[in-house]
Amino acid sequence: MLRFAVVGIDHGHIFDQVKGLLAAGGEFVGYCDKTSVPALVDGFRETYPDIPVIDRDAIFADPDIDVICIAAIPADRADLAIRAMEAGKDVMVDKPGVTTPEQLAAVKATVESTGRIFSICFSERLCVRSAVKAGKLVREGAIGTVVQTLGMGPHRKQFDKRPDWFFKPERFGGIIVDIASHQIDQFLFFTGSATGEVTASSIGNFGTEQHAAFQDFGEVLLRSDHASGYIRVDWFTPEGLPTWGDGRLTILGTDGYIELRKYIDIAGKPGKDHLFLVNQTGVEYIDCSAEPIEYFGQFIADVRDRTETAMSQDHVFEVCRLSLAAQAKAENISPRRAG
């Protein structure tokens, strides 16, 4: 049985990782309670009261721990992952896995020298049942050859619950690195592109004057040798929406298209994980709420068999590279403000 521990509880996505690995048959053996968000650790204690708190150094040193899950402050994730891999462990990291080109180079070198797995849990694809179903439909040829993805990742600010690092680009990586890595992952996956290039990108601060360095809007135009993609991410989800964001993805093919309304279908069907399929045979709505999540079981198999069924290592690194490139070249289109 795979035994895993948690280091870095600074983002709520860590709960997805633990839940997913447990459901796939992993054994949760302990966690380090060091955090910048005490409420998250309180949630861990309430959710997993029988799981021990273990000193961070002891977790890295324990030869019986196979995997370390990491959702630390984004700028700290790469160093923790490198330490884990050098200690002989595979890692599952929350996005973004890296925040600088130097970190990416160091992680790649460590994977090469240790042979360990560096996997990023891109939850907006891997933990979303409608996205899992869309992947199967695309592979089956339900919409022909995919030529474009249109991904939107809106989020709610909830500033009163955010730690200090949330407002510092050097700590969270910038809005494109932090959020749009999800949509970049989806672009590569659904178009079947091994690599891509950033055609254009922009960032801006339109409604967060109290935090001048914060980026509340970002967009990216991507291209591969056979497909294109447009991405928009933002922090403008209004309070009136009954969930944190109306995340959507449209996958355009030569014979049809798929639209995912991942978390809500506004003024439409209740619940989440809505998929709409339009092709040459008609229009179909698919409720994906019962679609099985596959990533965590595949990851456990990869740890056991030293394979790449959950995702290839090259895919992980290409998402990171494109995210960093898009962030670095982004034009700042923030409005000029008096004073």
N, C-alpha and C positions, 0 to 999 in steps of 0.2 A: 504493500500500500504506500502511495506517495504521502510523505509527511511534509507539511509546509508551515511556515511562520510568517509573521508580518513585521516589517520594519518601515516606519514612515506612515503615520496616520494623520495626514494633513488635508485629505480630500475624501469626500464621501464615496467616491468610486471604489475605495478599498472594500466596502461592503459587498459590491458586486463580485469582486475577485474571490473573496472568502466564500460567499454563498455558492458561487459557481463551482469552485473546486470541491467543496463539501458535497454538493449534489452529484458531482462526477465520481465520487468515491475517495477523495483525498482526506487526510487526517490533519486537522488544525491543531498544532501542538503548542503554540504560544505566540505572544506579540510583545514588542517593545512599546511602552506607553508614552514615549517622548513625542510631543505634538505641539503645533502652533494653534490648534483648534481643540481645546479641552472638551467641548461638547461631543466631538467625534469619539474620543476615548471613553467618555461616559456612555455613549451609545454602544461601544464595544463591550463594556462591562455588563450592560443590561442584556445585550443580545447573546453574549457568550460568557455567562457567569462562571462556567467551569473551566475556561481556558486560562492558563496561567500567564501572568506578566513575567517576561524574561528579560534580563539585561541584554542590551544590544550586542555587546561583545560576545556574550555567551551564545547568542543565536548564530552569529557568524562562525563561531568556533565549533559548534555541535556537528559532528560528522554524520549524524543520523537525520539531519534536516536536509531534504532534497531540493526544496524550492523556497525562495523568499519572495513574497509579494511586497511591492513598494508603491506607496502613494504619498511620498514625502512632498515637501515644497518642490515645485518643478525643477528649479535650478540645482537641487541637491540629489535628484534621482539618479543621474548618471554615475556619480561617485559611489553611491550606495550599491548600485548594480555591479559596478566594477569590483568593489570589495567582495560582494557575494560570489561573483563568478571566480574570482581569484581564490576564494575559499572552497571552490569545488561545487557550487550550487547553481542551478538554473534560476532564472528570474522572470517574474511577470510584473511588468511595470505599468502604472497608469500613464495615460498620455498627458503631456508630451514626455517621451522618454529622455529627451535631451533638449537643451535650450541654446546651445552654441555649437558651431562647427567643430570647435576643439573637443567638446564632449563627445560628439558623434565619432570623431576620429579615434578617440581613446576607447570608446565602447567597441568599435569595430576591431581594433587591435586586440582587445581583451578577448572577444569572441574567437578571434583567429588563434590566439595563443593558448586558450583554455579549452576550446571546444564546447563551451557551455551555451545554453540557449538564452537569448535576450528577446523576450516576447513583450510586445506592447498590447495591452487589452484595449482595443479601439471599441469602446462599449456601444457607440452609436450604430455600429454594424454587428459586432459579435454578440452583444447582449440584447439586441432588438429582434424580436421574433419575425416581424414583417420583413426586415432586411435579410434574415436567414432564408425566408421563403423566396424573396426576390432573387437571391443568388441561385437557388435551384431552378427557378423559372428561366433565368438567363442562360444557365448551362443547358437547359432542355431546348433552347431555341425558340421560346415562346414569343419573343419580339424580334427575331432575326439577329443581325449583327449590331451590337451596341455602338453608337457613334457619338453619344454625348451623355454626360450626367449633369444635373442641375441640383446642387445641394445647398440647403439653407439650415443654418444652426443658430436660431435665436435663443437667448438666455435671459433670465431675470436677474437683476443686479443683487438684490437683498444685501445692501451694503452694511446693514446693522449686524449681519452674521459673518462678515468677511474679515479674515486676519489682515494684518498690515501688508504682508507680501503680495496680496491680491492686487494692490494698486501700484506695484513696482515692476515695470517691464523686465528689468534685469533679473527678477526673481521668478516671474511666471512665464517669461519668454516672449510676450507680445501676443496680441489676440489671434494672429494667424497660427503661430506655433502652438498656442494653448488650445484653441478650439478648432481651427480649420484643419488640423491634422486629421480629425475624424473624416472630413469630407474629401481630403486628399487620399486617404486610405480607400474610401469608397470609389473614387474616380479610378484608381489603379485596378481595384478588384473587379468592379462591374464592367469596365471596358477591356479587361484582360491585358492591361498594359504593364510591361515589365519596368518601364521607365517613362519619364515625362519631362516637360520643361515648363517653366513659368513664363507665360507670355506677358502678363501684366498683373499688378497687385497694388492695393491701396489700403491705407488705414486712416482712422480719424477719431477725434473726440468731439462729438456733436452735442452731447447732453450731460456731460459729467464735468462741469467746470470746476467743481470743488476738488477734483483730482486731475490736475493738468496733464500728468504723464500717462494717465490711463487711456486705453484705446477701447472705445465702445462700438466701433464699426470696423469691419475688414472685408475685403473681397479679393478673389484670386481668379485669374483666367489661366487654365492649364491646357496643354496640348501634348499628345503622344504621336507616334507615327501613324495612328489610324483613328484617333478619337480626340474629342475636346471636352472640357469641363468648366463650369462656372460655379463659384462658391461665394456665398454671402453669409457672414457670421456677425452677430451683434449682441448687445446687452440691452435691448429695448423691449423685451416682453412686458406688456402692461399688467398691472395688478389685477385687471379684470379677467385675465385668462386663468382658468382653474388648474393650470399646470405650469411648469417652469419654462416651457418653450414649445412652440408649434413647429417642431422639427419635421422637415419634409425632404424627400428625394424624388426626383423624376429621372428615369432612365429611358433615353430615347433609342429605339432600335430601327432598323430598316423595315421591319414589318409590324411595328406597333410601339407602345410605350407602357411603362409601369410607373405609377405614382404611389409613394409611401407617405401616409400621414401617421407618423410614428407614435406620437404621444397623445394626440387629440384630433378629432375630426370636427372642427368648429361648426356649430349649427347642423351637425350631421349625426352619424352613428355614435352611440356611447362607447366608452372605453378607449383602448389604444390598439396599436398594431393593425392599422387598416391598410389594405393593399388593393389598388385598382389596376386591373389589367385590360388594356385596349389593344386588340390586334385584328387580323383579317377575319377572324371568326366571330367577333362581337366584343361586348363590354362585360367584364366580370368583376364583381367585388369578392375579395377573399378575406375572411376573418382569420388573422394569423395568431390569435391569442394562445392557441394550443401548439404552435410550431415549436419543436424542441430546439434548445440551445445546444450547439455542437462544439463550440470552441474549447470549453474546459476539458471535456473528455478527450478531445483530440490533443490538447496540450499535455495531458497526463500520459497519453500514449507516446507522444514525442519524447517526453522525458525518459520513459521506459525504453523505447526502441531507438532513440537518437535519430528520429526522423523529422520531417517538416510538414506534417499534415495540417496543423492548425493554421499556419502561414509560413511562408518561406522567410529565412533571415534576410535575404535580399530585399523582399517586399518591405520589411520593417525599416531597413536602412534607407530605402528609396523614399518612403513617406517622410522620414526625418529630414532627409536632404532637401526634398521639395518644400517642406514646411519652412525650414531655415532660409532657403533661397527666396521664397515668396515674402517672408518677413523682412529680410534684408533689403530687398529691392523695392519694397512698398513705398509708394508716394503718399506723403501725409496730406490729406485733403481736409483737415480740420478747418472750420471757419475761423476767420480772423475775428478777434474779440477786442473791444475797446479796452484800453488800459494795459 
